[in-house]
Amino acid sequence: TADASKFAPQTKLEDMLKSLVMTVKQIKTEKGCYEVYALDQAGKKINNAYNAETLQQVDNAEAGEG
């Protein structure tokens, strides 16, 4: 759980996801993670969590919740 001042900009994450051909619907901040709701190329719903400081995907999509 990084301090909010150390978070990478959400726009950087959004650009990264768009480069992976994802359509971002919503990004929420949850306990040091960005929780992403998106659609993949096939239109399948995606719910992933990313470390808000490093933008690395977190294994547990529910990591920021609780």
C-alpha positions as CSV (number, residue, x, y, z in Angstrom):
1,T,0.0,0.0,0.0
2,A,1.9,3.0,-1.3
3,D,1.3,6.6,-0.3
4,A,-1.0,8.2,-2.8
5,S,1.7,10.8,-3.7
6,K,3.8,7.9,-5.1
7,F,1.0,6.5,-7.4
8,A,1.7,6.5,-11.1
9,P,-0.9,8.5,-13.1
10,Q,-4.0,6.6,-14.0
11,T,-3.6,7.9,-17.6
12,K,-0.3,6.0,-17.8
13,L,-2.1,2.7,-16.8
14,E,-4.9,3.5,-19.2
15,D,-2.5,4.0,-22.1
16,M,-0.7,0.7,-21.2
17,L,-4.0,-1.1,-21.3
18,K,-5.1,0.5,-24.6
19,S,-1.8,-0.7,-26.1
20,L,-2.9,-4.2,-25.1
21,V,-6.2,-3.6,-27.1
22,M,-8.4,-3.3,-24.0
23,T,-11.3,-0.9,-23.7
24,V,-11.2,0.6,-20.3
25,K,-14.6,1.1,-18.7
26,Q,-13.5,2.2,-15.2
27,I,-10.5,2.5,-13.0
28,K,-10.9,2.7,-9.2
29,T,-8.3,3.2,-6.5
30,E,-8.5,0.6,-3.7
31,K,-5.9,0.4,-1.0
32,G,-2.8,1.1,-3.1
33,C,-4.1,-0.7,-6.2
34,Y,-5.8,0.5,-9.3
35,E,-8.8,-1.8,-9.9
36,V,-9.5,-1.9,-13.6
37,Y,-12.8,-2.8,-15.3
38,A,-12.3,-3.3,-19.0
39,L,-13.2,-5.3,-22.1
40,D,-10.6,-7.4,-24.1
41,Q,-10.5,-7.6,-27.9
42,A,-13.3,-10.3,-27.9
43,G,-15.5,-8.1,-25.7
44,K,-14.9,-10.3,-22.6
45,K,-15.1,-8.4,-19.3
46,I,-11.8,-8.1,-17.4
47,N,-11.4,-7.2,-13.8
48,N,-7.7,-6.8,-12.9
49,A,-5.8,-5.1,-10.1
50,Y,-2.5,-3.2,-10.7
51,N,-0.1,-1.9,-8.1
52,A,-0.7,1.9,-8.2
53,E,3.0,2.7,-7.8
54,T,4.6,0.2,-10.2
55,L,1.6,-0.5,-12.5
56,Q,2.4,-4.2,-12.3
57,Q,-0.6,-6.5,-12.4
58,V,-1.5,-8.0,-9.0
59,D,-2.3,-11.8,-9.0
60,N,-5.4,-11.3,-6.9
61,A,-7.9,-9.1,-8.6
62,E,-9.7,-8.6,-5.3
63,A,-6.4,-7.5,-3.5
64,G,-7.5,-3.9,-3.2
65,E,-10.9,-4.8,-1.7
66,G,-11.8,-5.6,1.9
